[in-house]
Amino acid sequence: MPAHTRSCRMRCAYLVCGLLVWLLPAMGMAGPLFPSPAREILLNGRPAPMTSMIQGALSNRHQEHLWVTPDFGLHVLIAGSKRLQRGLNVFSSQDLGWSWTPTLEISATGARPKADLLYQNGRLHLLYPAVDASLMYATAVQAGDGAWQLEASQVLIPATESFRAQRATLAFDVMGRLWVAFTELNAQTGQSRIRVGLRSEDDVFRWLDTDFGRFSRSERKSARILTLGTSMVLLYTDGGSAHSSKYRLNLSYCPMLEDPETWNHVQLFDYTADDGLKDRHGAHFNAVVDSMQQVQMVTVSNGKLLHLRWSPLDPLGAVRIRRLGASSPYMQIATTADGRLYIASSANPRPYHDVVRLLRSDDNGSSFTFDRYLLFEPEHNLGKARLEMPASLPWGFPADFPPVLRQVETAQGTFTFVLFLD
């Protein structure tokens, strides 16, 4: 079927469904098509002019790549961009995504860099792999013209012939110390494990001796480190043998910063074998800390979107798990300054295909309501439904929901992006 014909049919389907939402109740027929008025809200995305040459432009899901500054500027870190195919680019928008400008280039990276970032107190903190697979730490600040300028960069964890630090994440505790969680890979034996380290005020990097999961040949291991008030939380996946697709999601809690070797551990749940086949690195989860100092997590298992919530006021094993409908393994969670939570996930609700479903919570994750569908009309296969949301929004952000950036595969095999923002 020609692309323009398919696109016209999609538009007609959206229009007919919208009319039926209003006409059926008026005709006395049982109920509207959708269970809540919010489902009438269909927002079309607008193209963002960035291009990447690699599929993992926004990888991994447990890492952060999109952030919003106090002046409501939007900024995204993209790997493998057309401007810099072997490296990282920051693109920025000062008009809520209507136009974008390249504002930072980091060229000395690995071929497919999996980076993490944290924007805090006016400074951008970055973790990314170098060409030789060493883990780099860099900081940048925004100049008056809006461009980001690197202040400093350093090798945080050197690579060796056998040692690699992969898929790293970072956080700062209330004492100002840098914490890093990553997957340690022995390149000679193929074994890996989760490691955590912190850098003290005198810039000495210290390894923790605490064991997080098993040392095995499974690649399904990724970790997210989070600051929770005066304590730290680690979320991580832990796989079994190299030939098994089984793995689990875990939570570890360090209640006292003065004793960083003491952690309490709990297994949250086991993923299914099918999840493991789709999640090579165990990275299909995302997490934030909300205004009530609760850990809010999302993941997908057995084709279902799961929301998990835990507070240090609860027993460690009392993690609340809520199922929120069907989803592909692409999801993000965000918190706002006024206490709302948003979850974005890819879905295929009839009559729509390959859309982003947005959920909202006004009670700190006790319940979620449907907010809207975010639509994009493709003339070809969208590819893997990667998407990104900022972990948090500043006060007064002038939109009804957080910005959602959706990756789209082109017919030429490159990757472009669509922004959803009301």
N, C-alpha and C positions, 0 to 999 in steps of 0.2 A: 504494500500500500504506500503511495507517495507520502512523504513527510508532511506536506501541507494539508493533505486530506486527513491524515491521522490527527494533526493538531486541531483542525476544525471540528472534528468529531469530539475531541476531548472538551473543547470549549462549549459545544452544544450540550454535552453530558452535564457539565458543571451548571449551565444555565437552567436546564430542565430540573435538576435536583434542587437548585435554589428556589425555583418557582413552586415545586411541590411542597417544600417545607412550609410555605405560606398557604397554599391552596387547599391541602388536605384537611387541616383543621377547620377551615372556613366551609368546606363541603360536608362537614359532619362526619368525616371518616376518622377512624381510630388513630389519634395521636400523630405528632409530626414524625418525619423520617428520622430525626436525630433525637436522642434522649435529653438533650439540654439545648437552650437557645445559643450557647456559645458555639455549638457545632455549625451554626450558620456562618461563622466568620471564616472566610477563605482568603488568605493573603498570598498574593503572588510575589515571588522573589524578583530581585533585580540583579543583573549580571555585575560582578565585580571584575575588574580588568586584569587580575593577576593570572599567571599561567605557570604551571609546574610540569616538569618532565617526568616526575615519578609518582607512582600511585600513593605512596605514603607521605604525601605533602603535609598532612595534618596528623601524622602518627606520632606517638601512640595514644590510645584513648585515656589512659590513666595520667597522661601528662597534660600540661596547659600550653595553649598556643595563641589565644585571643584574649585581649584585655582592654579595659576602658580606663582612661585617665580622668582626673577630676574635672577637666574642661570638656568632658564628654567626647574626647577623641577616641576613635577606634583604631586598634593596632593588632596586626596578626603576624605571626612568625611562620613562614612557609619554607619547606625544604625543597631543594631541587628546582628553583624557579627558572623561568626562561632566561632571566637576566644573569643568573648565577647557578648553573646546573649542578655544580658540585659545591654546595654550601647552603647557607641560610640567608633569607631576606626578611626584613621587616617592612611591611606596607602599612601606611597610616592614612586615616581619613579624618578630616576636621569638620565634615558636613554630614555626619551620620551615614556615611557609606555611599554617598552619591558620587564621590570622586576619591581616588586613591593615589598615593605617591610613595615610591620606594624611599625609605628613610634610614635603612641600615643594611650593610652587607657584611657577612662573616664568611670568608672564603676558605679558610684553612680547616675544613671539616672532612669527615668521612663521606663516602659516596651517597649513603642514605642516612643522613644524620637524624637520630631520634632525640629531640631536644625538649627541655622543660624550662619554664620561666616562672618568675614571681615578680610582680610589680608591687613595691612597698616603699612608702615614704618618699615618693618622687624618683625612685631609682629602680631600674630594670636589672634583675639578676637572671643569669642564663647558665644552664648546663648543657653541654653538647660534646659529641665525640670529635677528637682531632683526626687528622689524616692517619696517624699511627695508632688510632683507637684509644689514646689517652683521654681521660675525662677532663674537659676544660671547664673552668668557671670564669665568667666575665660579668662586668657591670657596665651599664650605660645610662646616660641621662639625656633628657630632651633639651635641645638648644632652642633659642628664640624663634628660629625659622621652622620649628617642628621636627627637624631631623634628630635622630638618635645618635649620640656620640659615645663610642666606647671609652670608658675611663681606664679600665685595666682588664687584662686577661691573664690567666695563669693555669698551669697544669695542676689540677687538684689531685688526680689519681693517675700516676703514670701507668702505661701499658707495658707489658713484657711479652716475651715469646709465648708464654702460657697464660697470662692474665689479661682479662678484658673486663671493663666496667660498662655495662649496657643498660639502656632504658632507665636512666637515672632520674630522680626527682629531688627537689630541695625544699627546705623550710627554715625559718629562723625562730628560735625560742625567745622567751621574754628577756633572756640574758644577752641577746644579740649574737648567739652562736649559730653558725651555719650547720645544718644537719643535711645529710645526703643519704638516700636509700637507692640501691641499685642491684642489678643482677650480676654477680661475679661469675664469669665464665672461664674455665680452664680450657684454653684453645687446644691443648695437646690431648687431654682425655675426654673432652666434650662434656664434662660434669659442670654443674652450675649450682649456685645457692644465692639466697638473699643476704645482702650485707648492709649494715648501717654504720655510718661514721659521723663525727662532728668535728668542727674546727673551733678551737677555743679562741679567746680574745688575743692571744699571742701568736695566732696564725698556725699553731701546731695542729695537724690533722690527726685525730685519734680514731682507731678502729674499735668497735665494740666487739667483745667476745661472745655476746649473746647469740644463740642459735635461733634463726628464723626459718623453720622448715627443714627440709632434707637436702643433703648434698647428693645429687643424682644426675643422671644423663638427660633428664627431661628439660626441654627448653621452655616449658610453660611456667615461667616464674617472672613476675613483675611486682614492683612495690611503689607505694605512694606514702610519703612521709607528710604528716600534718601537725600543725601547732594547735593545741587545745588548751587555751588558758596558760596555766603554769605547768603543763605536762605535754607529752608528745604521744601521737598515735601513729601506728604503722599498719597500713592495709597491704596485704600481699597475697599473691597466688603461689601455690606450691604443687608442682607436678611430681609424678612418680618415676617410673622407668622410661627409657627412651622409646620403648615400643608401646607404651600405654597412653591413651588419650585422656585418662582421668586426671583431674586436678581439683583443688579446693581453694576457696577464698577464706582468708584468715584475718584476724584483728589482734594486734598487740598494743599494750598500753603501758607507758612509762609514767607513773604517777609523780615521781620526784626527780626534778632536773639535776639535783645534787648527786643522784645515784643513777647515772644513765645506763648502768649495766643491769638494772632490775626492771624486768618487764613481765607483765601478766599476759597470757596468751589464750585465745579462744578460736576454735574453728567455726566459721559462720555457716558454710554449707558446701556440699560437693556439687560440682558441675556434672552434667551428663557426658557420656562418651561423645555424643554428637557435638557438644559444645567444644570439646577438645580438638576435634577435627577442624573446626572453623577458627580456633583461637590458638595459633601456633606459639605465641609468646605469653599466653595468660594475661593479656593486657586489656581485656574487654570489661573494664570497669572505670568509674569516674567518681570522685568524692569531693565534698566541700565541708567546711565547718560553718555552721549558721550563727546567727546573732545570739542564740541561747546556749552557745558552746556545746552543740550536739554535732556528731559526725553524721552526715547525710550521704548515702551512697546509692549508686545505680549500677546495675549490671543486667545481663541477659542470660537466661538459662532455659534450654529446651524451647526456644522460640518465644519466651515470655519475658517481658520487662519486669525487673524486680527492684523495689526500693527498700533499702535497709537503713535503720536509724539506731544510733547508740549514743548514750550520755554517760559520763563518768559517775553520775548520780545513780545509775542503774547497775545491777550486778553485771559482771563482765559477760556472762552468758545470755543476758536478756536483750539480745539484739532483735528488734522488731522487723519482720520481713513482710512486705506487702506486694502482691502481684497486681500489675497494672496493664494487663492485656498483651496482645501479640506485638512483637517487635523484632526487627533484624538486630544483629549484634553491634549496632552503632547508636550510642546514647551519650548524653551529657546532662549535668545538673548544675544549676546556678542559684546563688542566693542574692537578694537585694538588700540595700541598707535599711529598708523598712520591714524586713523580716519575712518577705515572701520567698518561696522556692519555686523554681521552674525546672521541668524535665523535658528535654527534647529527644525524640527517638524517631527512627525511620519506621514507616508502617505502610501497609497496602490496604486501606479500608475501601470497600466498594462505595461508589463507583470510581474512586480515585486510585491512582497507581503511583507507588514510589514517592510518597509525600513525607513531610516531617510532621509528627504529631506533637503538640505542645500541651503539657499538663501544668497546672498551677496549684500550689498549696498556700493557704492563708493562715494555717495553724501549725507551723513548724514541722510539717511532714506527717501530722496525724491523719490527714486525709488529702486527697488530690481530686481536683475537678478538671474536666476537659476544658481547654482554653481555645484552641483553634487548630486548623490545618494550615500548613505552609506549603504552597503548591509551586511546582515548576513544570512547565509544559515542554517535554523533551522532543526533539526530532531524531533522537538516536538513544541508544542505551545509556542510562545515567552512570553505569558502573557501580562499584561498591559505594554504599551510601554513607561515606564519611561525613561527619559534621562536627562543628565546634561552637561552643558557647563560652563566654568569659565566666570564671568561677564566681565573680562578684560584680556588683554594680555600685557606683557612687551615689550619694544622695542627690535627688532631683533629676536623675537621668530622664530625658524627655521622650520616653517611649513607653508603650504599654507592656512590653516584655523585653527580655534581653536580646541582643543581636544574635542571630543564628547564621553561621556560615556553612554552606553546603558545597561539597566537592562534586564536580561533574566531569565525567570522562567524555572527551570529544571523539568524533569519528576518526581523527588523526592519531588517537592514542595519547594525546596530551591531556592535561587536567586543568579545568578552569573552575570558577567559584560563583556561587549565587548567594547574595545576602538577603536575609529576611529581617526587616525592621519596620515597625509601624510608625 
